[in-house]
Amino acid sequence: MTSPIFVLANDGELMMFESPERVTAYVESPDVEAGEYTGAFDAEGWKLILRVSEPTRRRRFLGIQTVGLTKVLLDYADPPENCPADLANDLRRALNIDDTSIELAELVEQAQRKLKWR
């Protein structure tokens, strides 16, 4: 996977991470299971999938619910799918850029300068 990694949330926020490890440390298993993330890409536009290693553990004792987070994994889509145009559109939207002639590499560079790192 080529960094940075971009993750799109349901609310439209495009988050940027330095590495796959930072993604899996940031996102939580209940959110992945709930479908809170609608897409993920590496910097070259390869589609990525967030999934959990096992279901989140939920327990209720004396009326109090506890949640045991499980490991989140980030993998290439199966089958592998390169979608640079989809990532470029997400980056244009996040950066408020209307110019469709700007190439993906330039959009990634602008994102690295303007978006908040997670």
Secondary structure, 3 states (H helix, E strand, C coil): CCCCEEEEECCCCEEEECCHHHHHHHCCHHHHHCCCEEEEECCCCEEEEEEECCCCEEEEECCEEEEECCCEEEEECCCCCECHHHHHHHHHHHHCCCCCCCCHHHHHHHHHHHCCEC
